């Protein structure tokens, strides 16, 4: 995310989902996501897996942010930046999409 790109965690009511063309597998606390259309895969370490699970389980990105903030000893702005960075990467590679209302 750069200075001109708005923070996704500041977008009220925004919900994400894993697209149908993405497979995921968790093993020993880590996750591999595979975009079947592009054949691109991404591995997430334990921290990335926890963030991904929170995004997948929460009603909104903001709810996931609050959940992660409650669980971990992290500065709010640093978490927001890391979450925005991860969301941008997942969107860019077609591994997450905005859920339709």
Backbone as a chain_set.jsonl record, in Angstrom:
{"seq": "XXXXXXXXXXXXXXXXXXXXXXXXXXXXXXXXXXXXXXXXXXXXXXXXXXXXXXXXXXXXXXXXXXXXXXXXXXXXXXXXXXXXXXXXXXXXXXXXXXXXX", "coords": {"N": [[0.85, -1.172, 0.0], [0.598, 2.166, -0.847], [1.057, 5.737, -0.354], [-1.096, 6.813, -1.743], [-2.974, 4.809, -1.905], [-5.875, 3.755, -0.361], [-6.326, 2.599, 3.007], [-7.296, -0.688, 3.43], [-8.202, -1.747, 5.763], [-9.467, 0.35, 6.897], [-11.842, 0.6, 5.598], [-15.132, 0.658, 5.99], [-17.257, -2.113, 6.68], [-16.234, -3.798, 4.695], [-15.851, -6.955, 3.328], [-14.097, -9.993, 2.853], [-13.377, -12.92, 0.86], [-12.357, -16.287, 0.137], [-11.724, -17.075, -3.153], [-13.453, -19.326, -5.431], [-11.655, -20.557, -7.13], [-9.396, -21.021, -5.69], [-7.381, -23.101, -3.784], [-6.678, -24.295, -0.522], [-4.423, -25.413, 1.971], [-3.717, -26.419, 5.189], [-1.019, -27.133, 7.317], [0.639, -28.2, 10.094], [0.34, -25.659, 11.314], [1.007, -23.87, 9.335], [0.131, -22.476, 6.123], [-0.693, -23.206, 2.742], [-1.632, -21.581, -0.152], [-3.222, -21.981, -3.237], [-3.699, -20.728, -6.393], [-5.725, -21.876, -8.717], [-6.264, -21.01, -11.296], [-4.114, -19.363, -12.153], [-1.997, -20.865, -11.37], [-0.338, -20.031, -9.384], [1.209, -20.111, -6.228], [1.212, -19.529, -2.701], [2.907, -19.484, 0.309], [2.133, -19.384, 3.732], [3.431, -18.437, 6.841], [3.182, -19.27, 10.385], [2.221, -16.895, 11.627], [1.15, -15.489, 9.432], [-0.784, -17.359, 8.705], [-2.521, -17.226, 10.919], [-3.459, -14.6, 10.647], [-4.692, -14.843, 8.145], [-6.693, -16.754, 8.726], [-8.206, -15.273, 10.548], [-9.146, -13.228, 8.879], [-10.706, -14.78, 7.15], [-12.641, -15.84, 8.865], [-13.882, -13.674, 10.119], [-16.529, -11.203, 10.12], [-16.039, -8.804, 8.809], [-13.225, -6.965, 7.418], [-12.374, -5.074, 9.24], [-13.321, -6.197, 11.63], [-11.7, -8.463, 11.754], [-9.247, -7.204, 12.067], [-9.618, -6.022, 14.618], [-9.916, -8.363, 16.149], [-7.348, -9.54, 15.848], [-5.815, -7.525, 17.007], [-6.672, -7.703, 19.636], [-5.69, -10.231, 20.288], [-2.892, -10.207, 20.022], [0.186, -8.712, 21.094], [0.757, -5.938, 19.805], [1.51, -2.905, 18.104], [-1.169, -0.797, 17.191], [-1.09, 0.653, 14.687], [1.027, -0.545, 13.349], [0.034, -3.167, 13.041], [-2.15, -2.588, 11.392], [-0.826, -1.69, 9.08], [0.628, -4.02, 8.347], [-1.482, -5.807, 7.93], [-2.843, -4.533, 5.829], [-0.8, -4.693, 3.895], [-0.599, -7.469, 3.546], [-3.211, -8.065, 2.653], [-3.22, -6.639, 0.222], [-1.304, -8.106, -1.23], [-2.523, -10.646, -1.322], [-4.89, -10.03, -2.747], [-3.746, -9.092, -5.148], [-2.661, -11.413, -6.229], [-4.89, -12.915, -6.693], [-5.855, -14.483, -4.621], [-7.579, -13.815, -2.665], [-10.751, -12.172, -2.558], [-13.047, -9.409, -2.785], [-16.015, -9.804, -1.039], [-19.282, -10.18, -2.305], [-22.145, -8.317, -1.389]], "CA": [[0.0, 0.0, 0.0], [1.375, 3.395, -0.86], [0.36, 6.88, 0.238], [-2.339, 7.107, -2.458], [-3.893, 3.69, -1.795], [-6.527, 3.805, 0.948], [-6.199, 1.428, 3.857], [-8.441, -1.587, 3.359], [-8.704, -1.954, 7.121], [-10.283, 1.523, 7.232], [-13.029, 0.606, 4.748], [-16.197, 0.055, 6.801], [-18.123, -3.136, 6.125], [-15.606, -4.566, 3.63], [-15.703, -8.372, 3.638], [-13.346, -10.741, 1.845], [-13.58, -14.367, 0.851], [-11.451, -17.062, -0.706], [-12.424, -17.404, -4.391], [-13.65, -20.754, -5.727], [-10.503, -21.083, -7.86], [-8.251, -21.101, -4.778], [-7.338, -24.21, -2.838], [-5.755, -24.045, 0.567], [-4.111, -26.557, 2.82], [-2.968, -26.061, 6.388], [-0.238, -28.227, 7.853], [1.527, -27.784, 11.183], [0.209, -24.232, 11.595], [1.314, -23.066, 8.156], [-0.876, -22.646, 5.077], [-0.34, -22.987, 1.342], [-2.762, -21.183, -0.986], [-2.936, -22.231, -4.648], [-4.634, -20.175, -7.359], [-5.794, -22.873, -9.782], [-6.292, -20.335, -12.596], [-2.785, -18.872, -12.522], [-1.039, -21.833, -10.849], [0.515, -19.36, -8.42], [0.964, -20.512, -4.858], [1.796, -18.685, -1.674], [2.996, -20.123, 1.613], [1.996, -18.496, 4.88], [3.96, -18.965, 8.097], [2.162, -19.329, 11.435], [1.611, -15.565, 11.803], [0.322, -15.255, 8.247], [-1.931, -18.257, 8.793], [-3.454, -16.685, 11.918], [-4.077, -13.429, 10.023], [-5.575, -15.336, 7.09], [-7.858, -17.357, 9.379], [-9.021, -14.202, 11.107], [-9.831, -12.591, 7.742], [-11.681, -15.722, 6.623], [-13.691, -16.091, 9.851], [-14.52, -12.435, 10.584], [-17.575, -10.624, 9.279], [-15.444, -7.722, 8.025], [-11.791, -6.779, 7.625], [-12.212, -4.334, 10.501], [-13.513, -7.163, 12.725], [-10.473, -9.266, 11.8], [-8.233, -6.314, 12.647], [-9.867, -5.923, 16.063], [-9.608, -9.677, 16.711], [-5.894, -9.686, 15.9], [-5.322, -6.549, 17.972], [-6.964, -8.26, 20.96], [-4.911, -11.454, 20.505], [-1.446, -10.035, 19.967], [0.79, -7.505, 21.633], [1.286, -5.243, 18.629], [1.039, -1.533, 17.966], [-2.298, -0.765, 16.252], [-0.737, 1.116, 13.342], [1.864, -1.585, 12.716], [-0.873, -4.239, 12.624], [-2.925, -2.098, 10.247], [0.07, -1.682, 7.923], [0.909, -5.407, 7.967], [-2.718, -6.376, 7.408], [-3.04, -3.929, 4.506], [0.215, -5.248, 2.994], [-0.979, -8.846, 3.241], [-4.421, -8.01, 1.824], [-2.835, -6.204, -1.124], [-0.629, -9.223, -1.886], [-3.514, -11.69, -1.59], [-5.738, -9.537, -3.842], [-2.939, -9.015, -6.369], [-2.443, -12.76, -6.767], [-6.165, -13.579, -6.866], [-6.042, -15.451, -3.552], [-8.723, -13.282, -1.91], [-11.561, -11.218, -3.314], [-14.093, -8.723, -2.009], [-17.257, -10.576, -1.061], [-20.469, -9.436, -2.705], [-23.128, -8.204, -0.295]], "C": [[0.897, 1.238, 0.0], [0.512, 4.537, -0.326], [-0.969, 7.177, -0.452], [-3.377, 5.987, -2.361], [-4.544, 3.711, -0.418], [-6.34, 2.497, 1.702], [-7.46, 0.585, 3.753], [-9.032, -1.826, 4.736], [-9.532, -0.768, 7.603], [-11.565, 1.596, 6.417], [-14.167, -0.097, 5.488], [-16.995, -0.991, 6.03], [-17.517, -4.001, 5.037], [-15.361, -5.999, 4.106], [-14.947, -9.047, 2.506], [-13.693, -12.22, 1.937], [-12.516, -14.999, -0.044], [-12.227, -17.432, -1.971], [-12.507, -18.917, -4.616], [-12.439, -21.371, -6.417], [-9.241, -21.181, -6.998], [-8.421, -22.296, -3.849], [-6.379, -23.832, -1.725], [-5.612, -25.292, 1.409], [-3.282, -26.063, 3.994], [-2.273, -27.304, 6.901], [0.734, -27.674, 8.889], [1.521, -26.273, 11.4], [0.556, -23.313, 10.444], [0.308, -23.402, 7.062], [-0.267, -22.404, 3.706], [-1.633, -22.68, 0.601], [-2.351, -21.378, -2.436], [-4.055, -21.652, -5.494], [-4.635, -21.125, -8.554], [-5.812, -22.253, -11.178], [-4.89, -19.94, -13.059], [-1.662, -19.84, -12.149], [-0.021, -21.198, -9.912], [0.191, -19.901, -7.037], [1.721, -19.597, -3.909], [1.775, -19.455, -0.368], [2.91, -19.079, 2.712], [2.597, -19.167, 6.106], [2.855, -18.937, 9.154], [1.466, -17.983, 11.644], [0.689, -15.243, 10.634], [-0.924, -16.12, 8.245], [-2.961, -17.727, 9.778], [-4.175, -15.462, 11.352], [-5.091, -13.885, 8.97], [-6.842, -15.951, 7.688], [-8.784, -16.292, 9.942], [-9.794, -13.488, 10.007], [-10.954, -13.477, 7.218], [-12.88, -15.897, 7.564], [-14.476, -14.842, 10.256], [-15.582, -11.957, 9.597], [-17.037, -9.538, 8.346], [-13.937, -7.69, 8.27], [-11.546, -6.054, 8.94], [-12.382, -5.262, 11.701], [-12.288, -8.06, 12.868], [-9.349, -8.46, 12.439], [-8.404, -6.24, 14.161], [-9.554, -7.24, 16.772], [-8.104, -9.856, 16.876], [-5.278, -8.734, 16.913], [-5.543, -7.043, 19.399], [-6.059, -9.448, 21.29], [-3.415, -11.226, 20.673], [-1.002, -8.701, 20.536], [1.511, -6.79, 20.488], [0.719, -3.828, 18.608], [-0.077, -1.496, 16.918], [-1.915, -0.358, 14.833], [0.138, 0.097, 12.617], [0.996, -2.743, 12.23], [-1.655, -3.815, 11.395], [-2.071, -2.127, 8.978], [0.353, -3.094, 7.432], [-0.317, -6.072, 7.353], [-3.008, -5.818, 6.01], [-2.052, -4.497, 3.488], [-0.172, -6.665, 2.572], [-2.223, -8.893, 2.347], [-4.073, -7.634, 0.392], [-2.174, -7.347, -1.885], [-1.621, -10.331, -2.243], [-4.458, -11.288, -2.723], [-4.979, -9.565, -5.165], [-2.785, -10.382, -7.031], [-3.73, -13.575, -6.895], [-6.474, -14.624, -5.801], [-7.134, -15.038, -2.574], [-9.479, -12.36, -2.84], [-12.559, -10.561, -2.366], [-15.368, -9.522, -2.162], [-18.408, -9.675, -1.468], [-21.45, -9.425, -1.534], [-24.325, -9.073, -0.53]], "O": [[1.849, 1.322, 0.776], [-0.623, 4.324, 0.101], [-1.875, 7.731, 0.169], [-4.542, 6.198, -2.702], [-3.842, 3.688, 0.593], [-6.213, 1.429, 1.103], [-8.566, 1.084, 3.963], [-10.229, -2.08, 4.866], [-10.228, -0.871, 8.614], [-12.309, 2.57, 6.537], [-14.164, -1.323, 5.6], [-17.363, -0.78, 4.874], [-18.207, -4.864, 4.494], [-14.746, -6.224, 5.148], [-15.135, -8.711, 1.337], [-14.222, -12.7, 2.94], [-11.875, -14.333, -0.857], [-13.29, -18.045, -1.874], [-11.723, -19.682, -4.055], [-12.213, -22.576, -6.306], [-8.147, -21.399, -7.518], [-9.463, -22.475, -3.218], [-5.39, -23.135, -1.953], [-6.529, -26.102, 1.542], [-2.275, -25.377, 3.817], [-2.851, -28.39, 6.923], [1.543, -26.795, 8.594], [2.569, -25.673, 11.641], [0.414, -22.096, 10.562], [-0.295, -24.475, 7.068], [0.565, -21.514, 3.529], [-2.611, -23.421, 0.708], [-1.252, -20.984, -2.828], [-5.218, -22.03, -5.343], [-3.667, -21.177, -9.313], [-5.415, -22.904, -12.145], [-4.525, -20.156, -14.215], [-0.516, -19.659, -12.559], [1.044, -21.768, -9.673], [-0.975, -20.123, -6.713], [2.725, -18.982, -4.267], [0.748, -20.013, 0.017], [3.538, -18.023, 2.633], [2.31, -20.332, 6.383], [1.71, -18.613, 8.84], [0.248, -17.939, 11.82], [-0.432, -14.775, 10.836], [-1.995, -15.675, 7.834], [-4.159, -17.774, 9.499], [-5.379, -15.307, 11.557], [-6.21, -13.375, 8.914], [-7.944, -15.692, 7.203], [-10.005, -16.396, 9.825], [-10.971, -13.174, 10.182], [-12.03, -12.984, 6.879], [-14.006, -16.081, 7.104], [-15.621, -14.951, 10.694], [-15.536, -12.265, 8.406], [-17.525, -9.375, 7.227], [-13.437, -8.308, 9.21], [-10.613, -6.385, 9.672], [-11.66, -5.128, 12.689], [-11.882, -8.381, 13.985], [-8.591, -8.981, 13.257], [-7.432, -6.382, 14.902], [-8.992, -7.239, 17.868], [-7.641, -10.279, 17.935], [-4.323, -9.094, 17.602], [-4.702, -6.827, 20.272], [-5.7, -9.648, 22.451], [-2.747, -11.973, 21.388], [-1.717, -7.701, 20.467], [2.697, -7.005, 20.24], [-0.409, -3.591, 19.04], [0.061, -2.107, 15.859], [-2.378, -0.973, 13.872], [0.001, -0.098, 11.41], [1.2, -3.247, 11.125], [-1.808, -4.596, 10.455], [-2.544, -2.542, 7.92], [0.322, -3.345, 6.227], [-0.207, -6.811, 6.375], [-3.38, -6.57, 5.109], [-2.424, -4.755, 2.343], [-0.086, -7.019, 1.396], [-2.277, -9.672, 1.395], [-4.577, -8.245, -0.55], [-2.456, -7.54, -3.067], [-1.565, -10.89, -3.339], [-4.791, -12.116, -3.571], [-5.511, -10.011, -6.182], [-2.78, -10.485, -8.258], [-3.685, -14.774, -7.17], [-7.257, -15.543, -6.038], [-7.561, -15.841, -1.745], [-8.916, -11.83, -3.798], [-12.869, -11.085, -1.296], [-15.76, -9.878, -3.274], [-18.494, -8.531, -1.021], [-21.564, -10.399, -0.79], [-25.243, -9.096, 0.291]]}, "num_chains": 1, "name": "protein.A"}
